[in-house]
Amino acid sequence: MLGAARLSSHFPLENLPKPITSSAPVLTAPPPVTFVKAKPRLSVPVSAAEARVAIPRRGDGGGDGLLLPLGLQRDFLPRHVAVIMDGNGRWAASRGLPASAGHEAGYRALQQMVELSCKWGIRVLTVFAFSFENWLRPKPEVDFLMMLFEHVLKDSLEDFLREGIRVCIIGDTSKLPKSLQKLASELEGKMANNKRLDLIVAISYSGRTDIVQACRKIASMVKDGFLEPEDINESLVAQELETGSAASYPYPDLLIRTSGELRLSNFLLWESAYTELYFANTQWPDFGEEDYAEALRTFQKRQRRFGLRESNSE
């Protein structure tokens, strides 16, 4: 498992890149796949008094069961959870620590969320690790994050393969260090057949830019005579987005943002049209198991109608 306790020894902090001294905060919620649009359904409120539910592990042939937290029902869990992991810099600053310490703590929080997502049967987890706008942050902080991304990907390969996790990077990878580009490409190939969890990591990502590049591809197809303008529809646009081939379920059911901010910050703009939004005041490094479970409980109490009425009698 990718539990924080075990991985803290697997990834000793002394082996990570040396911390930087800048305390400037960074939006670290990054966080690739093909999806099927969710069919309209109504989520049913769940009583907190309900007993814990045993569920089989996905992708490992079954056998031993795992428990869902109190109040969660397997049939109403989101298939795709997206996370804007915000607050690493503020978490560090409030403790008199450099920004790099916040990113290291944020990485440990992500480890736990990946483990819990596997245990609870979440199919896709998309995380916003580094926005395109984050390139404007102080260079020492950006350099540290690039080294951290590379270190984590390299040292996590065996865990990802063992746990059936498929990692995909979305975003403008041309701006990433060449060594990170090469590593990401190699790892995606090695994990291509993993099916338990799609972990999509958005690095150097912009939702607006992704929509623009999809439109350019479609315009080029029309110009070259491979497509008629009247053939352009939502499905075609979605297919040309980076998420169109990154995961089995491209549209998030639930999007979580930490640190108390109430905006999407250019993340998955097209894909989140019918996504349920959950805003937590907790800074990302402190976002733990109970916080995640509470976000899922809240999701299960929402009524997702996708423009339909709850019943014909309304």
BAZAVO-362627 format. One record per residue (C-alpha): residue number from 1; residue in one letter; y negated, x, z negated. Coordinates in nm, 2 decimals. Last residue first. Example, Ala and Ser with C-alpha at 12.3 -4.5 7.8 and 13.67 -1.06 7.14 Angstrom:
<nodes>
pos: 2 code: S py: 0.11 px: 1.37 pz: -0.71
pos: 1 code: A py: 0.45 px: 1.23 pz: -0.78
</nodes>
This chain:
<nodes>
pos: 314 code: E py: -1.78 px: -4.23 pz: 1.00
pos: 313 code: S py: -1.46 px: -4.44 pz: 1.05
pos: 312 code: N py: -1.32 px: -4.21 pz: 1.31
pos: 311 code: S py: -1.28 px: -3.93 pz: 1.06
pos: 310 code: E py: -1.45 px: -3.61 pz: 0.97
pos: 309 code: R py: -1.66 px: -3.63 pz: 1.28
pos: 308 code: L py: -1.65 px: -3.36 pz: 1.54
pos: 307 code: G py: -1.90 px: -3.08 pz: 1.60
pos: 306 code: F py: -1.66 px: -2.80 pz: 1.50
pos: 305 code: R py: -1.55 px: -3.01 pz: 1.20
pos: 304 code: R py: -1.49 px: -2.73 pz: 0.94
pos: 303 code: Q py: -1.51 px: -2.89 pz: 0.59
pos: 302 code: R py: -1.56 px: -2.62 pz: 0.33
pos: 301 code: K py: -1.36 px: -2.62 pz: 0.01
pos: 300 code: Q py: -1.11 px: -2.36 pz: 0.15
pos: 299 code: F py: -1.40 px: -2.12 pz: 0.23
pos: 298 code: T py: -1.52 px: -2.14 pz: -0.13
pos: 297 code: R py: -1.17 px: -2.04 pz: -0.25
pos: 296 code: L py: -1.17 px: -1.75 pz: 0.00
pos: 295 code: A py: -1.50 px: -1.62 pz: -0.13
pos: 294 code: E py: -1.37 px: -1.65 pz: -0.48
pos: 293 code: A py: -1.06 px: -1.45 pz: -0.39
pos: 292 code: Y py: -1.28 px: -1.17 pz: -0.25
pos: 291 code: D py: -1.50 px: -1.16 pz: -0.56
pos: 290 code: E py: -1.19 px: -1.16 pz: -0.78
pos: 289 code: E py: -1.04 px: -0.87 pz: -0.59
pos: 288 code: G py: -1.35 px: -0.65 pz: -0.60
pos: 287 code: F py: -1.70 px: -0.63 pz: -0.46
pos: 286 code: D py: -1.85 px: -0.36 pz: -0.69
pos: 285 code: P py: -1.90 px: -0.10 pz: -0.40
pos: 284 code: W py: -2.05 px: -0.38 pz: -0.19
pos: 283 code: Q py: -2.33 px: -0.49 pz: -0.42
pos: 282 code: T py: -2.26 px: -0.83 pz: -0.57
pos: 281 code: N py: -2.51 px: -1.11 pz: -0.48
pos: 280 code: A py: -2.25 px: -1.27 pz: -0.26
pos: 279 code: F py: -2.33 px: -1.46 pz: 0.06
pos: 278 code: Y py: -2.05 px: -1.67 pz: 0.23
pos: 277 code: L py: -2.09 px: -1.79 pz: 0.59
pos: 276 code: E py: -1.84 px: -2.02 pz: 0.77
pos: 275 code: T py: -1.81 px: -1.92 pz: 1.13
pos: 274 code: Y py: -1.88 px: -2.17 pz: 1.40
pos: 273 code: A py: -2.11 px: -1.97 pz: 1.62
pos: 272 code: S py: -1.99 px: -1.64 pz: 1.46
pos: 271 code: E py: -1.84 px: -1.48 pz: 1.78
pos: 270 code: W py: -2.16 px: -1.48 pz: 1.98
pos: 269 code: L py: -2.37 px: -1.31 pz: 1.70
pos: 268 code: L py: -2.09 px: -1.08 pz: 1.58
pos: 267 code: F py: -2.34 px: -0.87 pz: 1.37
pos: 266 code: N py: -2.71 px: -0.85 pz: 1.46
pos: 265 code: S py: -2.82 px: -0.85 pz: 1.09
pos: 264 code: L py: -2.64 px: -1.17 pz: 1.00
pos: 263 code: R py: -2.89 px: -1.28 pz: 0.73
pos: 262 code: L py: -2.91 px: -1.38 pz: 0.37
pos: 261 code: E py: -2.92 px: -1.05 pz: 0.17
pos: 260 code: G py: -2.77 px: -1.09 pz: -0.18
pos: 259 code: S py: -2.58 px: -0.75 pz: -0.19
pos: 258 code: T py: -2.27 px: -0.87 pz: 0.00
pos: 257 code: R py: -2.21 px: -1.05 pz: 0.32
pos: 256 code: I py: -1.89 px: -1.24 pz: 0.39
pos: 255 code: L py: -1.81 px: -1.40 pz: 0.72
pos: 254 code: L py: -1.53 px: -1.66 pz: 0.73
pos: 253 code: D py: -1.33 px: -1.81 pz: 1.03
pos: 252 code: P py: -1.42 px: -1.51 pz: 1.24
pos: 251 code: Y py: -1.37 px: -1.56 pz: 1.62
pos: 250 code: P py: -1.17 px: -1.30 pz: 1.80
pos: 249 code: Y py: -0.82 px: -1.40 pz: 1.68
pos: 248 code: S py: -0.55 px: -1.17 pz: 1.82
pos: 247 code: A py: -0.78 px: -0.87 pz: 1.80
pos: 246 code: A py: -0.98 px: -0.62 pz: 2.01
pos: 245 code: S py: -0.96 px: -0.75 pz: 2.36
pos: 244 code: G py: -1.24 px: -1.00 pz: 2.35
pos: 243 code: T py: -1.40 px: -0.83 pz: 2.05
pos: 242 code: E py: -1.59 px: -0.60 pz: 2.29
pos: 241 code: L py: -1.73 px: -0.89 pz: 2.48
pos: 240 code: E py: -1.61 px: -0.94 pz: 2.84
pos: 239 code: Q py: -1.35 px: -1.21 pz: 2.74
pos: 238 code: A py: -1.61 px: -1.40 pz: 2.55
pos: 237 code: V py: -1.83 px: -1.42 pz: 2.86
pos: 236 code: L py: -1.54 px: -1.55 pz: 3.06
pos: 235 code: S py: -1.44 px: -1.81 pz: 2.81
pos: 234 code: E py: -1.80 px: -1.93 pz: 2.78
pos: 233 code: N py: -1.82 px: -2.00 pz: 3.16
pos: 232 code: I py: -1.90 px: -1.82 pz: 3.48
pos: 231 code: D py: -1.71 px: -1.97 pz: 3.78
pos: 230 code: E py: -2.02 px: -2.14 pz: 3.91
pos: 229 code: P py: -2.17 px: -1.79 pz: 3.98
pos: 228 code: E py: -1.88 px: -1.70 pz: 4.20
pos: 227 code: L py: -1.67 px: -1.40 pz: 4.12
pos: 226 code: F py: -1.52 px: -1.10 pz: 4.30
pos: 225 code: G py: -1.79 px: -1.08 pz: 4.55
pos: 224 code: D py: -1.93 px: -0.74 pz: 4.44
pos: 223 code: K py: -2.26 px: -0.90 pz: 4.32
pos: 222 code: V py: -2.07 px: -1.16 pz: 4.12
pos: 221 code: M py: -1.85 px: -0.90 pz: 3.95
pos: 220 code: S py: -2.15 px: -0.69 pz: 3.88
pos: 219 code: A py: -2.33 px: -0.99 pz: 3.72
pos: 218 code: I py: -2.02 px: -1.04 pz: 3.50
pos: 217 code: K py: -2.02 px: -0.68 pz: 3.38
pos: 216 code: R py: -2.40 px: -0.70 pz: 3.32
pos: 215 code: C py: -2.36 px: -1.02 pz: 3.11
pos: 214 code: A py: -2.09 px: -0.85 pz: 2.90
pos: 213 code: Q py: -2.32 px: -0.55 pz: 2.84
pos: 212 code: V py: -2.60 px: -0.79 pz: 2.73
pos: 211 code: I py: -2.37 px: -0.98 pz: 2.49
pos: 210 code: D py: -2.26 px: -0.65 pz: 2.33
pos: 209 code: T py: -2.62 px: -0.53 pz: 2.30
pos: 208 code: R py: -2.71 px: -0.84 pz: 2.11
pos: 207 code: G py: -2.43 px: -0.80 pz: 1.87
pos: 206 code: S py: -2.51 px: -0.44 pz: 1.80
pos: 205 code: Y py: -2.25 px: -0.18 pz: 1.69
pos: 204 code: S py: -2.28 px: 0.19 pz: 1.63
pos: 203 code: I py: -1.96 px: 0.15 pz: 1.43
pos: 202 code: A py: -1.78 px: -0.19 pz: 1.40
pos: 201 code: V py: -1.44 px: -0.14 pz: 1.25
pos: 200 code: I py: -1.17 px: -0.39 pz: 1.35
pos: 199 code: L py: -0.86 px: -0.39 pz: 1.12
pos: 198 code: D py: -0.60 px: -0.60 pz: 1.29
pos: 197 code: L py: -0.33 px: -0.67 pz: 1.02
pos: 196 code: R py: 0.05 px: -0.71 pz: 1.04
pos: 195 code: K py: 0.09 px: -0.65 pz: 1.41
pos: 194 code: N py: 0.11 px: -0.27 pz: 1.48
pos: 193 code: N py: 0.20 px: -0.20 pz: 1.84
pos: 192 code: A py: -0.12 px: -0.03 pz: 1.94
pos: 191 code: M py: -0.13 px: 0.19 pz: 1.63
pos: 190 code: K py: -0.06 px: 0.52 pz: 1.81
pos: 189 code: G py: -0.30 px: 0.43 pz: 2.09
pos: 188 code: E py: -0.58 px: 0.33 pz: 1.86
pos: 187 code: L py: -0.53 px: 0.66 pz: 1.67
pos: 186 code: E py: -0.58 px: 0.87 pz: 1.98
pos: 185 code: S py: -0.89 px: 0.69 pz: 2.09
pos: 184 code: A py: -1.04 px: 0.71 pz: 1.74
pos: 183 code: L py: -0.97 px: 1.08 pz: 1.72
pos: 182 code: K py: -1.13 px: 1.16 pz: 2.05
pos: 181 code: Q py: -1.45 px: 0.96 pz: 1.98
pos: 180 code: L py: -1.47 px: 1.12 pz: 1.63
pos: 179 code: S py: -1.44 px: 1.47 pz: 1.78
pos: 178 code: K py: -1.70 px: 1.38 pz: 2.04
pos: 177 code: P py: -1.95 px: 1.28 pz: 1.77
pos: 176 code: L py: -2.04 px: 0.91 pz: 1.81
pos: 175 code: K py: -2.32 px: 0.80 pz: 2.06
pos: 174 code: S py: -2.07 px: 0.71 pz: 2.33
pos: 173 code: T py: -1.89 px: 0.49 pz: 2.09
pos: 172 code: D py: -2.14 px: 0.21 pz: 2.14
pos: 171 code: G py: -1.96 px: -0.05 pz: 1.93
pos: 170 code: I py: -1.60 px: -0.15 pz: 1.85
pos: 169 code: I py: -1.33 px: 0.06 pz: 1.69
pos: 168 code: C py: -0.98 px: -0.08 pz: 1.66
pos: 167 code: V py: -0.73 px: -0.02 pz: 1.38
pos: 166 code: R py: -0.38 px: -0.18 pz: 1.39
pos: 165 code: I py: -0.22 px: -0.21 pz: 1.05
pos: 164 code: G py: 0.16 px: -0.23 pz: 1.02
pos: 163 code: E py: 0.17 px: -0.10 pz: 0.66
pos: 162 code: R py: 0.36 px: 0.22 pz: 0.75
pos: 161 code: L py: 0.15 px: 0.30 pz: 1.05
pos: 160 code: F py: -0.18 px: 0.23 pz: 0.87
pos: 159 code: D py: -0.07 px: 0.44 pz: 0.57
pos: 158 code: E py: 0.04 px: 0.73 pz: 0.80
pos: 157 code: L py: -0.29 px: 0.72 pz: 0.98
pos: 156 code: S py: -0.52 px: 0.71 pz: 0.68
pos: 155 code: D py: -0.60 px: 1.08 pz: 0.66
pos: 154 code: K py: -0.74 px: 1.11 pz: 1.01
pos: 153 code: L py: -0.93 px: 0.78 pz: 1.00
pos: 152 code: V py: -1.08 px: 0.85 pz: 0.66
pos: 151 code: H py: -1.20 px: 1.20 pz: 0.75
pos: 150 code: E py: -1.35 px: 1.09 pz: 1.08
pos: 149 code: F py: -1.54 px: 0.80 pz: 0.92
pos: 148 code: L py: -1.66 px: 1.03 pz: 0.63
pos: 147 code: M py: -1.78 px: 1.30 pz: 0.88
pos: 146 code: M py: -1.98 px: 1.03 pz: 1.07
pos: 145 code: L py: -2.11 px: 0.90 pz: 0.74
pos: 144 code: F py: -2.23 px: 1.24 pz: 0.62
pos: 143 code: D py: -2.41 px: 1.30 pz: 0.95
pos: 142 code: V py: -2.59 px: 0.97 pz: 0.92
pos: 141 code: E py: -2.70 px: 1.05 pz: 0.57
pos: 140 code: P py: -2.82 px: 1.40 pz: 0.67
pos: 139 code: K py: -3.00 px: 1.25 pz: 0.97
pos: 138 code: P py: -3.21 px: 1.00 pz: 0.77
pos: 137 code: R py: -3.16 px: 0.65 pz: 0.91
pos: 136 code: L py: -3.27 px: 0.56 pz: 1.26
pos: 135 code: W py: -2.90 px: 0.58 pz: 1.38
pos: 134 code: N py: -2.86 px: 0.28 pz: 1.15
pos: 133 code: E py: -3.00 px: 0.05 pz: 1.42
pos: 132 code: F py: -2.68 px: 0.06 pz: 1.61
pos: 131 code: S py: -2.51 px: -0.07 pz: 1.30
pos: 130 code: F py: -2.26 px: 0.13 pz: 1.09
pos: 129 code: A py: -1.96 px: 0.00 pz: 0.90
pos: 128 code: F py: -1.96 px: -0.37 pz: 0.98
pos: 127 code: V py: -1.60 px: -0.48 pz: 0.89
pos: 126 code: T py: -1.36 px: -0.70 pz: 1.09
pos: 125 code: L py: -1.04 px: -0.81 pz: 0.91
pos: 124 code: V py: -0.78 px: -1.00 pz: 1.12
pos: 123 code: R py: -0.46 px: -1.17 pz: 1.01
pos: 122 code: I py: -0.52 px: -1.24 pz: 0.65
pos: 121 code: G py: -0.18 px: -1.29 pz: 0.49
pos: 120 code: W py: -0.26 px: -1.24 pz: 0.12
pos: 119 code: K py: -0.10 px: -0.91 pz: 0.08
pos: 118 code: C py: -0.24 px: -0.75 pz: 0.40
pos: 117 code: S py: -0.59 px: -0.88 pz: 0.32
pos: 116 code: L py: -0.55 px: -0.75 pz: -0.04
pos: 115 code: E py: -0.47 px: -0.40 pz: 0.08
pos: 114 code: V py: -0.76 px: -0.40 pz: 0.33
pos: 113 code: M py: -1.00 px: -0.53 pz: 0.07
pos: 112 code: Q py: -0.89 px: -0.26 pz: -0.18
pos: 111 code: Q py: -0.95 px: 0.02 pz: 0.07
pos: 110 code: L py: -1.28 px: -0.13 pz: 0.16
pos: 109 code: A py: -1.39 px: -0.11 pz: -0.20
pos: 108 code: R py: -1.29 px: 0.26 pz: -0.21
pos: 107 code: Y py: -1.50 px: 0.32 pz: 0.10
pos: 106 code: G py: -1.80 px: 0.16 pz: -0.07
pos: 105 code: A py: -1.76 px: 0.40 pz: -0.36
pos: 104 code: E py: -1.78 px: 0.69 pz: -0.11
pos: 103 code: H py: -2.07 px: 0.53 pz: 0.06
pos: 102 code: G py: -2.26 px: 0.49 pz: -0.26
pos: 101 code: A py: -2.20 px: 0.85 pz: -0.36
pos: 100 code: S py: -2.34 px: 0.95 pz: -0.02
pos: 99 code: A py: -2.66 px: 0.77 pz: -0.10
pos: 98 code: P py: -2.73 px: 1.01 pz: -0.38
pos: 97 code: L py: -2.69 px: 0.90 pz: -0.74
pos: 96 code: G py: -2.95 px: 0.78 pz: -0.99
pos: 95 code: R py: -2.73 px: 0.48 pz: -1.08
pos: 94 code: S py: -2.96 px: 0.21 pz: -0.93
pos: 93 code: A py: -2.99 px: 0.44 pz: -0.63
pos: 92 code: A py: -2.62 px: 0.45 pz: -0.57
pos: 91 code: W py: -2.58 px: 0.07 pz: -0.57
pos: 90 code: R py: -2.89 px: 0.04 pz: -0.36
pos: 89 code: G py: -2.74 px: 0.28 pz: -0.10
pos: 88 code: N py: -2.40 px: 0.10 pz: -0.09
pos: 87 code: G py: -2.55 px: -0.25 pz: -0.07
pos: 86 code: D py: -2.41 px: -0.42 pz: 0.23
pos: 85 code: M py: -2.06 px: -0.44 pz: 0.36
pos: 84 code: I py: -2.11 px: -0.71 pz: 0.62
pos: 83 code: V py: -1.76 px: -0.85 pz: 0.63
pos: 82 code: A py: -1.56 px: -1.05 pz: 0.88
pos: 81 code: V py: -1.25 px: -1.25 pz: 0.79
pos: 80 code: H py: -1.01 px: -1.38 pz: 1.05
pos: 79 code: R py: -0.71 px: -1.60 pz: 0.98
pos: 78 code: P py: -0.89 px: -1.79 pz: 0.71
pos: 77 code: L py: -0.66 px: -1.93 pz: 0.44
pos: 76 code: F py: -0.59 px: -2.30 pz: 0.45
pos: 75 code: D py: -0.22 px: -2.30 pz: 0.49
pos: 74 code: R py: -0.18 px: -2.03 pz: 0.22
pos: 73 code: Q py: -0.34 px: -2.22 pz: -0.05
pos: 72 code: L py: -0.57 px: -2.05 pz: -0.30
pos: 71 code: G py: -0.65 px: -2.18 pz: -0.65
pos: 70 code: L py: -0.51 px: -1.90 pz: -0.85
pos: 69 code: P py: -0.47 px: -1.58 pz: -0.65
pos: 68 code: L py: -0.19 px: -1.56 pz: -0.39
pos: 67 code: L py: 0.14 px: -1.41 pz: -0.49
pos: 66 code: L py: 0.37 px: -1.19 pz: -0.29
pos: 65 code: G py: 0.73 px: -1.26 pz: -0.19
pos: 64 code: D py: 1.01 px: -1.01 pz: -0.13
pos: 63 code: G py: 1.21 px: -1.07 pz: 0.18
pos: 62 code: G py: 1.01 px: -1.10 pz: 0.49
pos: 61 code: G py: 1.07 px: -0.90 pz: 0.80
pos: 60 code: D py: 0.78 px: -0.66 pz: 0.74
pos: 59 code: G py: 0.51 px: -0.82 pz: 0.96
pos: 58 code: R py: 0.38 px: -1.06 pz: 0.71
pos: 57 code: R py: 0.47 px: -1.05 pz: 0.35
pos: 56 code: P py: 0.62 px: -1.37 pz: 0.23
pos: 55 code: I py: 0.40 px: -1.61 pz: 0.02
pos: 54 code: A py: 0.43 px: -1.71 pz: -0.35
pos: 53 code: V py: 0.17 px: -1.96 pz: -0.46
pos: 52 code: R py: -0.01 px: -1.93 pz: -0.79
pos: 51 code: A py: -0.03 px: -2.27 pz: -0.98
pos: 50 code: E py: -0.31 px: -2.52 pz: -0.92
pos: 49 code: A py: -0.56 px: -2.54 pz: -1.19
pos: 48 code: A py: -0.84 px: -2.41 pz: -0.98
pos: 47 code: S py: -0.81 px: -2.72 pz: -0.77
pos: 46 code: V py: -0.83 px: -2.67 pz: -0.40
pos: 45 code: P py: -1.07 px: -2.86 pz: -0.17
pos: 44 code: V py: -0.91 px: -2.93 pz: 0.17
pos: 43 code: S py: -1.02 px: -2.76 pz: 0.48
pos: 42 code: L py: -1.05 px: -2.99 pz: 0.78
pos: 41 code: R py: -0.93 px: -2.89 pz: 1.12
pos: 40 code: P py: -1.07 px: -2.82 pz: 1.46
pos: 39 code: K py: -0.85 px: -2.58 pz: 1.65
pos: 38 code: A py: -0.95 px: -2.21 pz: 1.61
pos: 37 code: K py: -1.03 px: -2.03 pz: 1.93
pos: 36 code: V py: -0.75 px: -1.79 pz: 2.02
pos: 35 code: F py: -0.84 px: -1.43 pz: 2.00
pos: 34 code: T py: -0.80 px: -1.10 pz: 2.19
pos: 33 code: V py: -0.89 px: -0.74 pz: 1.95
pos: 32 code: P py: -1.16 px: -0.45 pz: 1.73
pos: 31 code: P py: -1.64 px: -0.28 pz: 1.06
pos: 30 code: P py: -1.91 px: -0.18 pz: 0.96
pos: 29 code: A py: -2.06 px: -0.31 pz: 0.66
pos: 28 code: T py: -2.26 px: -0.01 pz: 0.56
pos: 27 code: L py: -2.62 px: -0.10 pz: 0.58
pos: 26 code: V py: -2.77 px: 0.23 pz: 0.47
pos: 25 code: P py: -2.98 px: 0.30 pz: 0.16
pos: 24 code: A py: -3.20 px: 0.61 pz: 0.15
pos: 23 code: S py: -3.10 px: 0.82 pz: -0.15
pos: 22 code: S py: -3.11 px: 1.15 pz: 0.03
pos: 21 code: T py: -2.93 px: 1.44 pz: -0.15
pos: 20 code: I py: -2.62 px: 1.45 pz: 0.07
pos: 19 code: P py: -2.27 px: 1.46 pz: -0.07
pos: 18 code: K py: -2.03 px: 1.72 pz: 0.06
pos: 17 code: P py: -1.77 px: 1.59 pz: 0.31
pos: 16 code: L py: -1.46 px: 1.45 pz: 0.14
pos: 15 code: N py: -1.19 px: 1.68 pz: 0.01
pos: 14 code: E py: -1.34 px: 1.67 pz: -0.34
pos: 13 code: L py: -1.30 px: 1.29 pz: -0.33
pos: 12 code: P py: -0.93 px: 1.31 pz: -0.33
pos: 11 code: F py: -0.79 px: 1.09 pz: -0.05
pos: 10 code: H py: -0.42 px: 1.04 pz: -0.14
pos: 9 code: S py: -0.51 px: 1.05 pz: -0.51
pos: 8 code: S py: -0.77 px: 0.78 pz: -0.48
pos: 7 code: L py: -0.53 px: 0.61 pz: -0.24
pos: 6 code: R py: -0.29 px: 0.52 pz: -0.51
pos: 5 code: A py: -0.54 px: 0.36 pz: -0.74
pos: 4 code: A py: -0.75 px: 0.21 pz: -0.46
pos: 3 code: G py: -0.45 px: 0.03 pz: -0.32
pos: 2 code: L py: -0.36 px: 0.10 pz: 0.04
pos: 1 code: M py: 0.00 px: 0.00 pz: 0.00
</nodes>
